[in-house]
Amino acid sequence: MLKVEDIHTFYGVSHIIQGLSLEIKDGEVVCLIGRNGAGKTTTLKSIIGLTPPRLGSIKFKGEEISGKRPYLVARMGIGYVPEERRIFPNITVRDNLEIAQKSLGHSGTEWTLERIYDFFPSLRRLEKHRGTELSGGEQQMLTIARTLMGNPELLLLDEVSEGLAPLIVQSLITLIQKLRDEITIFLVEQNATFAFSISNRSYVIEKGRIYFQGTIEELKENKEVEERYLTV
């Protein structure tokens, strides 16, 4: 579904992503893990077009998307959940959801308001609350739900467990485990325990380069990689 080949992304003169390659197949949940500042968020922003790479190729379902504007990438079927959440604070939960609704552009089951409420029961209860009235965990649920209302085929999740209480993180794990049967997911995380609990495969990034790729089981067994690139 997604193929990233030898991309190089810069912030000004700073060379952040240095020849990164990865691949995500239809139906997978793949994680990119690493320490703070390793290049995880920049990788997602390179894919969605917020910080397009200067060199390399990014293909979605065989079509080159590197250099396309973010709204065009989104229209092609990639949904992006940013770390900052960016919900609309002064309108209701329901309005946040309905403003993002897009008709289904591919074969599959459409995400409607009712289907969202079935997946996120707390949002049904909160549908008349404004964004400013939600807790951090509720805002995170709303951000994911709002992205799904665009009916993407690939969901990009940026540090969705960041700053949340352990009970809320466990709720997110349960939610994403349910979503695995519905949509292909690529998430970036510093929290390896969270990432391991929901992913099929993993990539480990450090200083903008991939230093390991394999199944979750293979990564757990590789103590050298864990100590060198994941231990704080």
CYANA upper distance limits for C-alpha pairs under 8 A (distance plus 0.5 A):
  1 MET  CA     23 GLU  CA      8.26
  1 MET  CA     24 ILE  CA      6.35
  1 MET  CA     25 LYS  CA      5.51
  1 MET  CA     26 ASP  CA      5.87
  1 MET  CA     59 LYS  CA      8.49
  1 MET  CA     60 PHE  CA      6.15
  1 MET  CA     61 LYS  CA      5.22
  1 MET  CA     62 GLY  CA      7.92
  2 LEU  CA     23 GLU  CA      6.16
  2 LEU  CA     24 ILE  CA      5.60
  2 LEU  CA     25 LYS  CA      7.22
  2 LEU  CA     58 ILE  CA      7.85
  2 LEU  CA     59 LYS  CA      6.24
  2 LEU  CA     60 PHE  CA      5.15
  2 LEU  CA     61 LYS  CA      6.74
  2 LEU  CA     62 GLY  CA      8.30
  3 LYS  CA     21 SER  CA      8.15
  3 LYS  CA     22 LEU  CA      6.65
  3 LYS  CA     23 GLU  CA      5.06
  3 LYS  CA     24 ILE  CA      7.07
  3 LYS  CA     57 SER  CA      8.43
  3 LYS  CA     58 ILE  CA      6.28
  3 LYS  CA     59 LYS  CA      5.65
  3 LYS  CA     60 PHE  CA      7.08
  4 VAL  CA     20 LEU  CA      7.86
  4 VAL  CA     21 SER  CA      5.48
  4 VAL  CA     22 LEU  CA      5.66
  4 VAL  CA     23 GLU  CA      6.64
  4 VAL  CA     56 GLY  CA      8.31
  4 VAL  CA     57 SER  CA      6.40
  4 VAL  CA     58 ILE  CA      5.00
  4 VAL  CA     59 LYS  CA      6.97
  5 GLU  CA     19 GLY  CA      8.13
  5 GLU  CA     20 LEU  CA      7.07
  5 GLU  CA     21 SER  CA      4.93
  5 GLU  CA     22 LEU  CA      7.21
  5 GLU  CA     56 GLY  CA      6.27
  5 GLU  CA     57 SER  CA      5.61
  5 GLU  CA     58 ILE  CA      6.83
  6 ASP  CA     18 GLN  CA      8.13
  6 ASP  CA     19 GLY  CA      4.64
  6 ASP  CA     20 LEU  CA      5.34
  6 ASP  CA     21 SER  CA      5.57
  6 ASP  CA     55 LEU  CA      7.97
  6 ASP  CA     56 GLY  CA      5.46
  6 ASP  CA     57 SER  CA      7.29
  7 ILE  CA     17 ILE  CA      7.33
  7 ILE  CA     18 GLN  CA      7.18
  7 ILE  CA     19 GLY  CA      5.41
  7 ILE  CA     20 LEU  CA      5.75
  7 ILE  CA     21 SER  CA      7.29
  7 ILE  CA     53 PRO  CA      6.48
  7 ILE  CA     54 ARG  CA      7.96
  7 ILE  CA     55 LEU  CA      5.88
  7 ILE  CA     56 GLY  CA      4.53
  7 ILE  CA     57 SER  CA      6.73
  7 ILE  CA     58 ILE  CA      8.29
  8 HIS  CA     15 HIS  CA      7.78
  8 HIS  CA     16 ILE  CA      7.88
  8 HIS  CA     17 ILE  CA      5.47
  8 HIS  CA     18 GLN  CA      5.41
  8 HIS  CA     19 GLY  CA      5.88
  8 HIS  CA     20 LEU  CA      7.52
  8 HIS  CA     53 PRO  CA      5.80
  8 HIS  CA     54 ARG  CA      6.36
  8 HIS  CA     55 LEU  CA      5.65
  8 HIS  CA     56 GLY  CA      6.91
  9 THR  CA     15 HIS  CA      6.76
  9 THR  CA     16 ILE  CA      6.23
  9 THR  CA     17 ILE  CA      5.34
  9 THR  CA     18 GLN  CA      7.51
  9 THR  CA     42 THR  CA      8.29
  9 THR  CA     46 SER  CA      7.58
  9 THR  CA     51 THR  CA      7.65
  9 THR  CA     52 PRO  CA      7.19
  9 THR  CA     53 PRO  CA      4.70
  9 THR  CA     54 ARG  CA      6.30
  9 THR  CA     55 LEU  CA      7.80
 10 PHE  CA     14 SER  CA      5.89
 10 PHE  CA     15 HIS  CA      5.10
 10 PHE  CA     16 ILE  CA      5.88
 10 PHE  CA     17 ILE  CA      7.42
 10 PHE  CA     51 THR  CA      8.34
 10 PHE  CA     53 PRO  CA      7.52
 10 PHE  CA     54 ARG  CA      7.82
 11 TYR  CA     15 HIS  CA      7.22
 11 TYR  CA     16 ILE  CA      7.41
 11 TYR  CA     51 THR  CA      8.48
 16 ILE  CA     39 GLY  CA      6.86
 16 ILE  CA     42 THR  CA      8.09
 16 ILE  CA    207 LYS  CA      7.52
 16 ILE  CA    208 GLY  CA      6.01
 17 ILE  CA     39 GLY  CA      6.83
 17 ILE  CA     42 THR  CA      7.86
 17 ILE  CA     43 THR  CA      7.62
 17 ILE  CA    207 LYS  CA      7.85
 17 ILE  CA    208 GLY  CA      4.56
 17 ILE  CA    209 ARG  CA      7.07
 18 GLN  CA    207 LYS  CA      8.32
 18 GLN  CA    208 GLY  CA      5.68
 18 GLN  CA    209 ARG  CA      6.19
 19 GLY  CA     56 GLY  CA      8.23
 19 GLY  CA    208 GLY  CA      8.17
 19 GLY  CA    209 ARG  CA      7.00
 20 LEU  CA    208 GLY  CA      7.36
 20 LEU  CA    209 ARG  CA      5.93
 20 LEU  CA    210 ILE  CA      6.66
 21 SER  CA    210 ILE  CA      7.87
 22 LEU  CA    203 TYR  CA      8.39
 24 ILE  CA     28 GLU  CA      7.22
 24 ILE  CA     30 VAL  CA      7.31
 24 ILE  CA    186 PHE  CA      8.12
 25 LYS  CA    184 THR  CA      8.30
 26 ASP  CA    184 THR  CA      6.40
 27 GLY  CA    180 ARG  CA      7.80
 27 GLY  CA    181 ASP  CA      7.90
 27 GLY  CA    182 GLU  CA      8.49
 27 GLY  CA    183 ILE  CA      6.80
 27 GLY  CA    184 THR  CA      5.16
 27 GLY  CA    185 ILE  CA      8.22
 28 GLU  CA    180 ARG  CA      8.05
 28 GLU  CA    184 THR  CA      5.82
 28 GLU  CA    185 ILE  CA      6.92
 28 GLU  CA    199 SER  CA      8.28
 28 GLU  CA    200 ASN  CA      6.98
 28 GLU  CA    201 ARG  CA      8.41
 29 VAL  CA    180 ARG  CA      7.32
 29 VAL  CA    184 THR  CA      6.49
 29 VAL  CA    185 ILE  CA      5.16
 29 VAL  CA    186 PHE  CA      6.35
 29 VAL  CA    187 LEU  CA      8.22
 29 VAL  CA    198 ILE  CA      7.59
 29 VAL  CA    199 SER  CA      5.31
 29 VAL  CA    200 ASN  CA      5.94
 29 VAL  CA    201 ARG  CA      7.39
 30 VAL  CA    185 ILE  CA      6.86
 30 VAL  CA    186 PHE  CA      5.43
 30 VAL  CA    187 LEU  CA      6.93
 30 VAL  CA    199 SER  CA      5.88
 30 VAL  CA    200 ASN  CA      6.40
 30 VAL  CA    201 ARG  CA      5.47
 30 VAL  CA    202 SER  CA      6.09
 30 VAL  CA    203 TYR  CA      8.28
 31 CYS  CA    186 PHE  CA      6.26
 31 CYS  CA    187 LEU  CA      5.33
 31 CYS  CA    188 VAL  CA      6.07
 31 CYS  CA    189 GLU  CA      7.61
 31 CYS  CA    195 ALA  CA      6.75
 31 CYS  CA    196 PHE  CA      8.49
 31 CYS  CA    199 SER  CA      6.66
 31 CYS  CA    201 ARG  CA      7.00
 31 CYS  CA    202 SER  CA      5.30
 31 CYS  CA    203 TYR  CA      6.76
 32 LEU  CA     40 LYS  CA      7.24
 32 LEU  CA    186 PHE  CA      8.17
 32 LEU  CA    187 LEU  CA      6.75
 32 LEU  CA    188 VAL  CA      5.12
 32 LEU  CA    189 GLU  CA      6.88
 32 LEU  CA    202 SER  CA      6.37
 32 LEU  CA    203 TYR  CA      5.29
 32 LEU  CA    204 VAL  CA      6.29
 32 LEU  CA    205 ILE  CA      7.29
 33 ILE  CA     40 LYS  CA      7.63
 33 ILE  CA    188 VAL  CA      6.23
 33 ILE  CA    189 GLU  CA      5.51
 33 ILE  CA    190 GLN  CA      6.05
 33 ILE  CA    191 ASN  CA      8.20
 33 ILE  CA    192 ALA  CA      7.24
 33 ILE  CA    195 ALA  CA      8.23
 33 ILE  CA    202 SER  CA      7.84
 33 ILE  CA    203 TYR  CA      6.85
 33 ILE  CA    204 VAL  CA      5.57
 33 ILE  CA    205 ILE  CA      6.67
 33 ILE  CA    230 LEU  CA      8.29
 34 GLY  CA     38 ALA  CA      6.44
 34 GLY  CA     40 LYS  CA      7.64
 34 GLY  CA    189 GLU  CA      7.49
 34 GLY  CA    190 GLN  CA      6.00
 34 GLY  CA    204 VAL  CA      6.26
 34 GLY  CA    205 ILE  CA      5.71
 34 GLY  CA    206 GLU  CA      6.68
 34 GLY  CA    229 TYR  CA      7.02
 34 GLY  CA    230 LEU  CA      6.17
 35 ARG  CA    190 GLN  CA      6.25
 35 ARG  CA    206 GLU  CA      7.71
 35 ARG  CA    229 TYR  CA      7.68
 35 ARG  CA    230 LEU  CA      6.57
 35 ARG  CA    231 THR  CA      8.47
 35 ARG  CA    232 VAL  CA      7.76
 36 ASN  CA    190 GLN  CA      7.44
 37 GLY  CA    207 LYS  CA      7.86
 38 ALA  CA    205 ILE  CA      6.60
 38 ALA  CA    206 GLU  CA      5.15
 38 ALA  CA    207 LYS  CA      5.23
 38 ALA  CA    208 GLY  CA      6.31
 39 GLY  CA     43 THR  CA      6.64
 39 GLY  CA    205 ILE  CA      7.58
 39 GLY  CA    206 GLU  CA      7.57
 39 GLY  CA    207 LYS  CA      6.84
 39 GLY  CA    208 GLY  CA      5.48
 40 LYS  CA     44 LEU  CA      7.28
 40 LYS  CA    188 VAL  CA      6.40
 40 LYS  CA    189 GLU  CA      8.10
 40 LYS  CA    205 ILE  CA      7.67
 40 LYS  CA    208 GLY  CA      8.33
 41 THR  CA     45 LYS  CA      6.73
 41 THR  CA    158 ASP  CA      6.99
 41 THR  CA    188 VAL  CA      7.54
 42 THR  CA     46 SER  CA      6.47
 42 THR  CA     51 THR  CA      7.64
 43 THR  CA     47 ILE  CA      6.94
 44 LEU  CA     48 ILE  CA      6.78
 44 LEU  CA    156 LEU  CA      7.59
 44 LEU  CA    158 ASP  CA      8.02
 44 LEU  CA    188 VAL  CA      8.46
 45 LYS  CA     49 GLY  CA      6.30
 45 LYS  CA     50 LEU  CA      5.43
 45 LYS  CA     51 THR  CA      5.84
 45 LYS  CA     52 PRO  CA      7.75
 46 SER  CA     50 LEU  CA      6.69
 46 SER  CA     51 THR  CA      5.43
 46 SER  CA     52 PRO  CA      5.20
 46 SER  CA     53 PRO  CA      6.38
 46 SER  CA     66 SER  CA      8.29
 47 ILE  CA     52 PRO  CA      7.73
 47 ILE  CA     58 ILE  CA      7.33
 47 ILE  CA     65 ILE  CA      8.37
 47 ILE  CA     66 SER  CA      7.61
 48 ILE  CA     52 PRO  CA      8.42
 48 ILE  CA     70 PRO  CA      5.95
 48 ILE  CA     73 VAL  CA      6.62
 48 ILE  CA     74 ALA  CA      7.86
 48 ILE  CA     78 ILE  CA      7.95
 48 ILE  CA     80 TYR  CA      7.75
 49 GLY  CA     66 SER  CA      7.47
 49 GLY  CA     67 GLY  CA      6.89
 49 GLY  CA     68 LYS  CA      6.67
 49 GLY  CA     69 ARG  CA      6.19
 49 GLY  CA     70 PRO  CA      5.25
 49 GLY  CA     73 VAL  CA      7.72
 50 LEU  CA     69 ARG  CA      8.11
 50 LEU  CA     70 PRO  CA      6.67
 52 PRO  CA     66 SER  CA      6.92
 52 PRO  CA     67 GLY  CA      6.04
 53 PRO  CA     66 SER  CA      7.53
 53 PRO  CA     67 GLY  CA      7.84
 57 SER  CA     64 GLU  CA      7.44
 57 SER  CA     65 ILE  CA      8.41
 57 SER  CA     66 SER  CA      6.58
 58 ILE  CA     64 GLU  CA      6.28
 58 ILE  CA     65 ILE  CA      6.22
 58 ILE  CA     66 SER  CA      5.66
 59 LYS  CA     63 GLU  CA      5.51
 59 LYS  CA     64 GLU  CA      4.84
 59 LYS  CA     65 ILE  CA      6.14
 59 LYS  CA     66 SER  CA      7.80
 60 PHE  CA     64 GLU  CA      6.99
 60 PHE  CA     65 ILE  CA      7.12
 65 ILE  CA     73 VAL  CA      7.27
 68 LYS  CA     72 LEU  CA      6.91
 68 LYS  CA     73 VAL  CA      6.97
 69 ARG  CA     73 VAL  CA      6.98
 70 PRO  CA     74 ALA  CA      6.66
 71 TYR  CA     75 ARG  CA      6.70
 72 LEU  CA     76 MET  CA      6.92
 73 VAL  CA     77 GLY  CA      7.44
 73 VAL  CA     78 ILE  CA      6.77
 74 ALA  CA     78 ILE  CA      5.32
 74 ALA  CA     79 GLY  CA      6.38
 74 ALA  CA     80 TYR  CA      8.39
 74 ALA  CA    152 PRO  CA      8.09
 76 MET  CA    152 PRO  CA      8.46
 77 GLY  CA    105 GLY  CA      8.24
 77 GLY  CA    151 ASN  CA      7.62
 77 GLY  CA    152 PRO  CA      4.79
 77 GLY  CA    153 GLU  CA      5.61
 77 GLY  CA    154 LEU  CA      6.90
 78 ILE  CA    152 PRO  CA      5.66
 78 ILE  CA    153 GLU  CA      6.58
 78 ILE  CA    154 LEU  CA      5.37
 78 ILE  CA    155 LEU  CA      6.52
 78 ILE  CA    156 LEU  CA      7.83
 79 GLY  CA    147 THR  CA      6.29
 79 GLY  CA    148 LEU  CA      7.66
 79 GLY  CA    150 GLY  CA      7.74
 79 GLY  CA    151 ASN  CA      8.42
 79 GLY  CA    152 PRO  CA      5.78
 79 GLY  CA    153 GLU  CA      8.08
 79 GLY  CA    154 LEU  CA      6.65
 79 GLY  CA    155 LEU  CA      5.31
 79 GLY  CA    156 LEU  CA      6.48
 80 TYR  CA    147 THR  CA      7.24
 80 TYR  CA    155 LEU  CA      6.61
 80 TYR  CA    156 LEU  CA      5.26
 80 TYR  CA    157 LEU  CA      6.86
 80 TYR  CA    158 ASP  CA      8.41
 81 VAL  CA     85 ARG  CA      7.18
 81 VAL  CA    143 THR  CA      6.99
 81 VAL  CA    144 ILE  CA      6.66
 81 VAL  CA    147 THR  CA      7.14
 81 VAL  CA    155 LEU  CA      8.10
 81 VAL  CA    156 LEU  CA      6.50
 81 VAL  CA    157 LEU  CA      5.51
 81 VAL  CA    158 ASP  CA      6.56
 81 VAL  CA    160 VAL  CA      8.44
 82 PRO  CA     86 ARG  CA      7.89
 82 PRO  CA    157 LEU  CA      7.27
 82 PRO  CA    158 ASP  CA      5.84
 82 PRO  CA    159 GLU  CA      8.42
 83 GLU  CA    157 LEU  CA      8.35
 83 GLU  CA    158 ASP  CA      5.54
 83 GLU  CA    159 GLU  CA      6.15
 83 GLU  CA    160 VAL  CA      6.83
 83 GLU  CA    162 GLU  CA      8.34
 85 ARG  CA    139 GLN  CA      7.62
 85 ARG  CA    140 GLN  CA      6.93
 85 ARG  CA    143 THR  CA      6.24
 86 ARG  CA    143 THR  CA      7.97
 87 ILE  CA     96 ASN  CA      7.56
 87 ILE  CA    131 GLY  CA      7.24
 87 ILE  CA    139 GLN  CA      7.72
 87 ILE  CA    142 LEU  CA      8.09
 87 ILE  CA    143 THR  CA      6.83
 88 PHE  CA     96 ASN  CA      6.90
 88 PHE  CA    131 GLY  CA      6.72
 89 PRO  CA    130 ARG  CA      6.73
 89 PRO  CA    131 GLY  CA      4.51
 89 PRO  CA    132 THR  CA      5.50
 90 ASN  CA    130 ARG  CA      6.18
 90 ASN  CA    131 GLY  CA      6.46
 90 ASN  CA    132 THR  CA      7.09
 91 ILE  CA     95 ASP  CA      6.63
 91 ILE  CA     96 ASN  CA      7.19
 91 ILE  CA    129 HIS  CA      8.43
 91 ILE  CA    130 ARG  CA      5.56
 91 ILE  CA    131 GLY  CA      6.79
 92 THR  CA     96 ASN  CA      6.69
 92 THR  CA    127 GLU  CA      6.86
 92 THR  CA    128 LYS  CA      5.78
 92 THR  CA    129 HIS  CA      5.60
 92 THR  CA    130 ARG  CA      4.54
 92 THR  CA    131 GLY  CA      6.64
 93 VAL  CA     97 LEU  CA      6.88
 93 VAL  CA    123 LEU  CA      7.58
 93 VAL  CA    126 LEU  CA      7.14
 93 VAL  CA    127 GLU  CA      5.16
 93 VAL  CA    128 LYS  CA      6.60
 93 VAL  CA    129 HIS  CA      6.42
 93 VAL  CA    130 ARG  CA      6.51
 93 VAL  CA    131 GLY  CA      6.92
 93 VAL  CA    142 LEU  CA      7.74
 94 ARG  CA     98 GLU  CA      6.62
 94 ARG  CA    127 GLU  CA      5.39
 94 ARG  CA    128 LYS  CA      7.08
 95 ASP  CA     99 ILE  CA      6.39
 96 ASN  CA    100 ALA  CA      7.31
 96 ASN  CA    142 LEU  CA      8.49
 96 ASN  CA    146 ARG  CA      7.20
 97 LEU  CA    101 GLN  CA      7.13
 97 LEU  CA    113 LEU  CA      7.86
 97 LEU  CA    142 LEU  CA      8.27
 97 LEU  CA    145 ALA  CA      7.66
 97 LEU  CA    146 ARG  CA      5.41
 97 LEU  CA    149 MET  CA      7.11
 98 GLU  CA    113 LEU  CA      7.94
 98 GLU  CA    149 MET  CA      8.12
100 ALA  CA    146 ARG  CA      6.55
100 ALA  CA    147 THR  CA      7.61
100 ALA  CA    149 MET  CA      6.34
100 ALA  CA    150 GLY  CA      6.40
101 GLN  CA    112 THR  CA      8.33
101 GLN  CA    146 ARG  CA      8.27
101 GLN  CA    149 MET  CA      5.21
101 GLN  CA    150 GLY  CA      5.63
101 GLN  CA    151 ASN  CA      8.30
102 LYS  CA    149 MET  CA      6.94
102 LYS  CA    150 GLY  CA      5.16
102 LYS  CA    151 ASN  CA      7.01
103 SER  CA    110 GLU  CA      8.26
103 SER  CA    150 GLY  CA      7.78
103 SER  CA    151 ASN  CA      7.65
104 LEU  CA    110 GLU  CA      6.36
104 LEU  CA    150 GLY  CA      8.37
104 LEU  CA    151 ASN  CA      6.36
105 GLY  CA    151 ASN  CA      8.05
110 GLU  CA    151 ASN  CA      6.93
111 TRP  CA    115 ARG  CA      6.43
111 TRP  CA    116 ILE  CA      6.99
111 TRP  CA    148 LEU  CA      7.00
111 TRP  CA    149 MET  CA      6.04
111 TRP  CA    150 GLY  CA      8.20
111 TRP  CA    151 ASN  CA      6.42
112 THR  CA    116 ILE  CA      6.64
112 THR  CA    149 MET  CA      7.12
113 LEU  CA    117 TYR  CA      6.75
113 LEU  CA    149 MET  CA      8.10
114 GLU  CA    118 ASP  CA      6.76
115 ARG  CA    119 PHE  CA      6.89
116 ILE  CA    120 PHE  CA      6.40
116 ILE  CA    145 ALA  CA      6.96
116 ILE  CA    149 MET  CA      8.28
117 TYR  CA    121 PRO  CA      5.68
117 TYR  CA    122 SER  CA      8.17
117 TYR  CA    123 LEU  CA      6.69
117 TYR  CA    124 ARG  CA      5.83
119 PHE  CA    175 LEU  CA      8.22
120 PHE  CA    124 ARG  CA      7.69
120 PHE  CA    141 MET  CA      7.92
120 PHE  CA    145 ALA  CA      8.15
121 PRO  CA    125 ARG  CA      7.33
122 SER  CA    126 LEU  CA      6.75
122 SER  CA    138 GLU  CA      8.45
123 LEU  CA    127 GLU  CA      6.09
123 LEU  CA    138 GLU  CA      8.31
123 LEU  CA    141 MET  CA      8.44
123 LEU  CA    142 LEU  CA      7.69
129 HIS  CA    133 GLU  CA      6.71
129 HIS  CA    134 LEU  CA      7.94
130 ARG  CA    134 LEU  CA      7.70
131 GLY  CA    139 GLN  CA      7.68
134 LEU  CA    138 GLU  CA      6.09
134 LEU  CA    139 GLN  CA      6.39
135 SER  CA    139 GLN  CA      6.62
136 GLY  CA    140 GLN  CA      6.76
136 GLY  CA    164 LEU  CA      7.35
137 GLY  CA    141 MET  CA      6.82
137 GLY  CA    164 LEU  CA      6.84
137 GLY  CA    168 ILE  CA      6.56
138 GLU  CA    142 LEU  CA      6.68
139 GLN  CA    143 THR  CA      6.61
140 GLN  CA    144 ILE  CA      6.86
140 GLN  CA    160 VAL  CA      7.49
141 MET  CA    145 ALA  CA      6.61
141 MET  CA    172 LEU  CA      8.43
142 LEU  CA    146 ARG  CA      6.36
143 THR  CA    147 THR  CA      6.78
144 ILE  CA    148 LEU  CA      6.85
145 ALA  CA    149 MET  CA      6.89
146 ARG  CA    150 GLY  CA      7.75
147 THR  CA    151 ASN  CA      8.09
147 THR  CA    152 PRO  CA      8.19
148 LEU  CA    152 PRO  CA      6.82
152 PRO  CA    183 ILE  CA      8.48
153 GLU  CA    183 ILE  CA      6.48
153 GLU  CA    184 THR  CA      6.93
154 LEU  CA    183 ILE  CA      6.86
154 LEU  CA    184 THR  CA      5.45
154 LEU  CA    185 ILE  CA      6.27
154 LEU  CA    186 PHE  CA      7.92
155 LEU  CA    183 ILE  CA      7.59
155 LEU  CA    184 THR  CA      6.75
155 LEU  CA    185 ILE  CA      5.29
155 LEU  CA    186 PHE  CA      6.69
156 LEU  CA    185 ILE  CA      6.61
156 LEU  CA    186 PHE  CA      5.49
156 LEU  CA    187 LEU  CA      6.17
157 LEU  CA    185 ILE  CA      7.99
157 LEU  CA    186 PHE  CA      6.81
157 LEU  CA    187 LEU  CA      4.97
157 LEU  CA    188 VAL  CA      6.84
158 ASP  CA    187 LEU  CA      6.47
158 ASP  CA    188 VAL  CA      5.79
158 ASP  CA    189 GLU  CA      7.43
159 GLU  CA    187 LEU  CA      7.84
159 GLU  CA    188 VAL  CA      6.27
159 GLU  CA    189 GLU  CA      5.43
159 GLU  CA    190 GLN  CA      7.64
160 VAL  CA    189 GLU  CA      8.22
161 SER  CA    169 VAL  CA      6.33
161 SER  CA    172 LEU  CA      8.14
161 SER  CA    189 GLU  CA      8.39
161 SER  CA    191 ASN  CA      8.06
161 SER  CA    194 PHE  CA      8.11
164 LEU  CA    168 ILE  CA      6.64
164 LEU  CA    169 VAL  CA      6.69
165 ALA  CA    169 VAL  CA      6.76
166 PRO  CA    170 GLN  CA      6.73
167 LEU  CA    171 SER  CA      6.90
168 ILE  CA    172 LEU  CA      6.80
169 VAL  CA    173 ILE  CA      6.78
169 VAL  CA    194 PHE  CA      8.30
170 GLN  CA    174 THR  CA      6.87
171 SER  CA    175 LEU  CA      6.70
172 LEU  CA    176 ILE  CA      6.58
173 ILE  CA    177 GLN  CA      6.56
173 ILE  CA    194 PHE  CA      7.59
173 ILE  CA    197 SER  CA      7.67
173 ILE  CA    198 ILE  CA      7.18
174 THR  CA    178 LYS  CA      6.93
175 LEU  CA    179 LEU  CA      6.84
176 ILE  CA    180 ARG  CA      6.69
176 ILE  CA    198 ILE  CA      7.40
177 GLN  CA    181 ASP  CA      8.32
177 GLN  CA    198 ILE  CA      6.42
178 LYS  CA    182 GLU  CA      8.16
179 LEU  CA    183 ILE  CA      6.72
180 ARG  CA    184 THR  CA      7.25
180 ARG  CA    185 ILE  CA      7.79
187 LEU  CA    195 ALA  CA      8.26
188 VAL  CA    195 ALA  CA      8.50
189 GLU  CA    194 PHE  CA      8.37
189 GLU  CA    195 ALA  CA      6.88
191 ASN  CA    195 ALA  CA      6.88
192 ALA  CA    196 PHE  CA      6.39
193 THR  CA    197 SER  CA      6.81
194 PHE  CA    198 ILE  CA      7.54
195 ALA  CA    199 SER  CA      6.53
196 PHE  CA    200 ASN  CA      8.44
196 PHE  CA    216 ILE  CA      6.74
199 SER  CA    216 ILE  CA      7.58
200 ASN  CA    215 THR  CA      6.64
200 ASN  CA    216 ILE  CA      6.67
201 ARG  CA    213 GLN  CA      8.04
201 ARG  CA    214 GLY  CA      6.19
201 ARG  CA    215 THR  CA      4.71
201 ARG  CA    216 ILE  CA      5.84
202 SER  CA    212 PHE  CA      8.44
202 SER  CA    213 GLN  CA      6.19
202 SER  CA    214 GLY  CA      6.17
202 SER  CA    215 THR  CA      6.43
202 SER  CA    216 ILE  CA      6.51
202 SER  CA    219 LEU  CA      8.02
203 TYR  CA    210 ILE  CA      7.13
203 TYR  CA    211 TYR  CA      8.08
203 TYR  CA    212 PHE  CA      6.09
203 TYR  CA    213 GLN  CA      4.94
203 TYR  CA    214 GLY  CA      7.31
204 VAL  CA    210 ILE  CA      6.18
204 VAL  CA    211 TYR  CA      6.20
204 VAL  CA    212 PHE  CA      5.60
204 VAL  CA    213 GLN  CA      7.01
204 VAL  CA    229 TYR  CA      7.91
205 ILE  CA    209 ARG  CA      5.92
205 ILE  CA    210 ILE  CA      5.06
205 ILE  CA    211 TYR  CA      6.48
205 ILE  CA    212 PHE  CA      8.00
205 ILE  CA    229 TYR  CA      8.13
206 GLU  CA    210 ILE  CA      7.09
206 GLU  CA    211 TYR  CA      7.52
206 GLU  CA    229 TYR  CA      7.09
212 PHE  CA    225 VAL  CA      7.89
213 GLN  CA    219 LEU  CA      8.37
214 GLY  CA    218 GLU  CA      6.54
214 GLY  CA    219 LEU  CA      7.06
215 THR  CA    219 LEU  CA      6.88
216 ILE  CA    220 LYS  CA      6.70
217 GLU  CA    221 GLU  CA      6.83
218 GLU  CA    222 ASN  CA      6.82
219 LEU  CA    223 LYS  CA      8.29
219 LEU  CA    225 VAL  CA      8.04
219 LEU  CA    226 GLU  CA      8.07
220 LYS  CA    226 GLU  CA      8.17
222 ASN  CA    226 GLU  CA      7.02
223 LYS  CA    227 GLU  CA      6.55
224 GLU  CA    228 ARG  CA      6.52
225 VAL  CA    229 TYR  CA      6.26
225 VAL  CA    230 LEU  CA      7.78
226 GLU  CA    230 LEU  CA      5.47
226 GLU  CA    231 THR  CA      6.74
227 GLU  CA    231 THR  CA      5.61
